[in-house]
Amino acid sequence: MGKIIAISNQKGGVGKTTTAINVATGLAYANRKVLLVDFDMQGNASQGLSALKGEGQPTVYSVLMEKFPIEKALIHIEESGVDILPANISLAGADLMMDKIGHGKERLLKEALDPLRDRYDYILIDCPPSLGLLNTNALTAADSVLIPVQCEYYALEGVTQLLITIRIVQQTSNPDLKIEGILMTMSDIRTRLSVEVSQEVRQTFGKLVYENSIPRNVKLSEAPSRGLSIFEYDKRSKGAEAYKELCEEIIQRNGGR
């Protein structure tokens, strides 16, 4: 049975979607079967993997709110072997529509993904950078949460807010939800700030923090504009090497699955 990991931080600009795209692709390159669920109304993960095909394309919104068959909404990315359930701006209205459903509104994504668990080793959810029913749905569907944290001041603030949300979800809809790991992103060991923030996060959260961190890297910023992961765009870059090592660490933490 595949593991569902939500990639989440309620603070924007921390490398969440970059991590979702490149962890999904890195795991696929490591011969794991991977589904990436774009659950952000901006659809950046879908754009970053060239998964948006035009008007009328079924998306995660179609699956959840219009009962479109999920298998027919999946897009296979030939270059990397990743499957993606895409999103676009139509997801923006889902919060309001979900709120009208009443009982079970926080379990819509879980019910859609559960039948796919046996088909994948990992299902990754790129969460929206906000509170609300979309985020609650993602955390209810997930087994664990991977938290990207940018090496900057106030880094712990976003983590603290997310931990409060995780506790609420544990108490209401998903008591088994765990923290998969905390990932330091946009790291630059040449600056005192980056080093101090990384040390503070590691002192606070200990072994929950991944040994590997993601450096500031121009290639990582350029790759999405070409609709490619870092592995197709420049597999020799420092960004590609960092995500490769992170994926190896994720696999190791999960007993080699």
C-alpha positions as MATLAB code, in Angstrom:
seq = 'MGKIIAISNQKGGVGKTTTAINVATGLAYANRKVLLVDFDMQGNASQGLSALKGEGQPTVYSVLMEKFPIEKALIHIEESGVDILPANISLAGADLMMDKIGHGKERLLKEALDPLRDRYDYILIDCPPSLGLLNTNALTAADSVLIPVQCEYYALEGVTQLLITIRIVQQTSNPDLKIEGILMTMSDIRTRLSVEVSQEVRQTFGKLVYENSIPRNVKLSEAPSRGLSIFEYDKRSKGAEAYKELCEEIIQRNGGR';
ca = [
       0.000    0.000    0.000;
       1.387    3.382   -1.002;
       2.240    6.107    1.476;
       0.508    9.478    1.170;
       2.688   12.465    2.078;
       1.338   16.010    2.207;
       3.946   18.667    1.418;
       2.763   21.658    3.384;
       3.688   24.952    4.961;
       1.137   27.694    5.519;
       3.880   30.237    4.873;
       4.330   30.883    1.146;
       7.605   31.109   -0.732;
       9.391   28.286    1.081;
       9.993   26.023   -1.929;
       6.946   23.852   -1.365;
       6.007   23.269   -5.001;
       9.648   22.987   -6.086;
      10.013   20.268   -3.469;
       6.804   18.521   -4.536;
       7.888   18.386   -8.189;
      11.449   17.304   -7.550;
      10.785   14.806   -4.773;
       8.096   13.192   -6.950;
      10.493   13.010   -9.897;
      13.457   11.931   -7.776;
      11.467    9.069   -6.281;
      10.335    8.037   -9.767;
      13.952    8.030  -10.939;
      14.642    5.740   -7.972;
      12.178    3.268   -9.531;
       9.251    4.103   -7.261;
       5.734    4.509   -8.619;
       4.691    8.053   -7.801;
       1.510   10.120   -8.047;
       1.713   13.870   -7.488;
      -1.558   15.557   -6.531;
      -1.587   19.277   -7.299;
      -3.889   20.663   -4.608;
      -2.968   24.330   -4.989;
      -5.361   26.538   -6.942;
      -2.385   28.281   -8.581;
      -1.615   25.020  -10.384;
       2.130   25.628  -10.235;
       3.049   21.955   -9.931;
       0.907   21.198  -12.989;
       2.574   23.999  -14.938;
       6.000   22.946  -13.705;
       5.509   19.475  -15.211;
       3.704   20.645  -18.372;
       0.549   18.817  -17.275;
      -2.045   21.464  -18.188;
      -3.520   20.698  -21.601;
      -6.116   23.432  -22.083;
      -9.759   24.226  -21.416;
     -12.051   21.374  -20.492;
      -9.252   19.283  -19.036;
     -10.394   17.304  -15.975;
      -8.562   18.317  -12.789;
      -8.634   17.538   -9.086;
     -11.636   19.893   -8.888;
     -13.487   17.731  -11.419;
     -12.750   14.650   -9.329;
     -13.820   16.078   -5.975;
     -16.691   18.376   -6.885;
     -18.036   16.879  -10.130;
     -17.373   13.180   -9.385;
     -15.237   12.738  -12.496;
     -13.400    9.357  -12.448;
      -9.963    9.988  -10.973;
      -8.217    7.473  -13.252;
      -9.295    9.484  -16.305;
      -7.993   12.754  -14.831;
      -4.427   11.523  -14.279;
      -1.666   12.717  -16.603;
       1.425   10.554  -17.139;
       4.665   12.507  -17.508;
       6.699   10.425  -19.916;
      10.100   12.015  -19.202;
      10.071   11.227  -15.486;
       7.479    8.490  -15.130;
       5.457   10.533  -12.617;
       1.651   10.576  -12.726;
       0.006   13.858  -11.773;
      -3.540   14.832  -10.855;
      -3.485   18.427  -12.102;
      -5.094   21.579  -10.743;
      -5.990   24.997  -12.102;
      -7.812   28.107  -10.935;
     -11.133   26.238  -10.817;
      -9.962   24.839   -7.459;
     -10.359   28.312   -5.974;
     -14.097   27.795   -5.542;
     -13.799   24.390   -3.921;
     -13.436   25.737   -0.371;
     -16.860   27.401   -0.497;
     -18.527   24.428   -2.175;
     -17.016   21.995    0.324;
     -18.301   24.094    3.202;
     -21.869   23.531    1.971;
     -21.522   19.754    1.908;
     -21.798   19.266    5.664;
     -20.780   15.870    7.026;
     -17.655   14.350    5.457;
     -16.456   17.499    3.706;
     -12.936   17.087    5.119;
     -12.643   13.540    3.711;
     -13.310   14.186    0.011;
      -9.672   13.906   -1.084;
      -9.046   10.852    1.109;
     -12.008    9.034   -0.436;
     -10.751    9.885   -3.925;
      -7.171    8.726   -3.274;
      -7.719    5.595   -1.191;
      -8.597    3.402   -4.220;
      -5.247    4.358   -5.822;
      -3.020    3.436   -2.873;
      -2.155   -0.012   -4.186;
      -0.998    1.420   -7.525;
       1.720    3.670   -6.109;
       4.628    3.546   -3.686;
       4.207    7.248   -2.882;
       1.369    9.715   -3.341;
       2.535   13.295   -2.755;
       0.111   16.186   -2.223;
       1.259   19.724   -3.023;
      -0.840   21.654   -0.490;
      -2.051   25.257   -0.739;
      -0.125   27.818    1.369;
      -3.153   28.686    3.482;
      -5.646   27.468    6.037;
      -9.044   26.198    4.943;
     -10.821   23.080    3.820;
      -8.371   22.315    1.017;
      -5.514   22.052    3.497;
      -7.681   20.093    5.930;
      -8.606   17.664    3.146;
      -4.946   17.143    2.279;
      -3.946   16.490    5.903;
      -6.903   14.165    6.422;
      -5.886   12.131    3.363;
      -2.196   11.963    4.303;
      -0.221    9.527    6.400;
       2.407   12.161    7.113;
       3.494   15.738    6.422;
       6.754   16.909    4.871;
       7.390   20.525    5.906;
       9.712   22.704    3.784;
      11.246   25.539    5.806;
      13.143   28.420    4.195;
      16.414   29.460    5.841;
      15.261   32.943    6.846;
      13.983   34.841    9.886;
      10.491   33.824   11.040;
      11.071   30.339    9.623;
       9.817   28.733   12.829;
       6.663   30.843   12.742;
       5.273   29.004    9.717;
       6.175   25.631   11.211;
       4.484   26.500   14.508;
       1.268   27.485   12.715;
       1.287   24.247   10.729;
       1.899   22.150   13.857;
      -1.210   23.691   15.427;
      -3.206   22.739   12.317;
      -1.764   19.212   12.395;
      -2.868   18.795   16.035;
      -6.393   19.929   15.158;
      -6.569   17.432   12.278;
      -5.229   14.682   14.565;
      -8.000   15.442   17.059;
     -10.806   15.642   14.490;
     -10.267   13.646   11.316;
      -6.886   11.877   11.159;
      -5.485   10.674   14.518;
      -2.653    8.760   12.800;
      -1.174   11.788   10.997;
       2.574   12.096   11.609;
       5.392   14.432   10.611;
       7.386   12.852    7.797;
      10.237   15.328    8.120;
      11.286   18.971    8.087;
      13.308   20.125    5.087;
      15.564   23.180    5.096;
      15.285   24.959    1.727;
      17.065   27.868    0.006;
      20.070   27.229    2.194;
      23.282   29.205    1.705;
      26.089   28.156    4.020;
      28.026   31.310    3.053;
      25.609   33.494    5.026;
      25.418   33.667    8.796;
      21.614   33.973    8.696;
      21.161   30.726    6.805;
      23.480   28.848    9.165;
      21.829   30.292   12.293;
      18.299   29.512   11.116;
      19.268   25.958   10.175;
      20.884   25.436   13.582;
      17.819   26.815   15.372;
      15.434   24.534   13.486;
      17.647   21.501   14.099;
      17.942   22.305   17.816;
      14.160   22.678   18.070;
      13.069   19.620   16.085;
      16.048   17.281   16.270;
      15.828   14.127   14.181;
      12.653   15.299   12.457;
      14.869   17.555   10.334;
      16.340   15.881    7.243;
      20.116   15.634    7.167;
      20.021   16.860    3.584;
      19.020   20.426    2.792;
      18.241   22.203   -0.481;
      20.617   24.994   -1.538;
      19.791   28.220   -3.295;
      20.291   27.274   -6.929;
      19.517   29.194  -10.115;
      18.758   25.994  -12.016;
      16.015   25.104   -9.530;
      14.380   28.470  -10.236;
      14.689   28.096  -14.019;
      13.412   24.529  -14.412;
       9.654   25.171  -13.841;
       9.565   27.813  -16.583;
      10.582   25.058  -19.003;
       7.969   22.648  -17.651;
      10.668   20.313  -16.356;
      11.887   18.943  -13.066;
      15.476   19.708  -12.109;
      16.459   16.172  -13.157;
      15.489   16.768  -16.798;
      16.598   20.396  -16.824;
      20.091   19.960  -15.382;
      20.799   16.647  -13.691;
      24.363   17.751  -12.839;
      23.288   20.852  -10.921;
      23.642   21.233   -7.165;
      19.834   21.344   -6.935;
      19.462   17.983   -8.675;
      22.113   16.412   -6.461;
      20.434   17.769   -3.321;
      16.994   16.418   -4.266;
      18.508   13.070   -5.275;
      20.107   12.748   -1.837;
      16.892   13.857   -0.134;
      14.906   11.176   -1.975;
      17.430    8.562   -0.882;
      16.964    9.743    2.698;
      13.157    9.587    2.389;
      13.366    6.028    1.061;
      15.755    5.051    3.862;
      13.476    6.564    6.532;
      10.637    4.508    5.109;
      12.484    1.229    5.375;
      13.537    1.125    1.728;
      10.008    1.185    0.330;
];
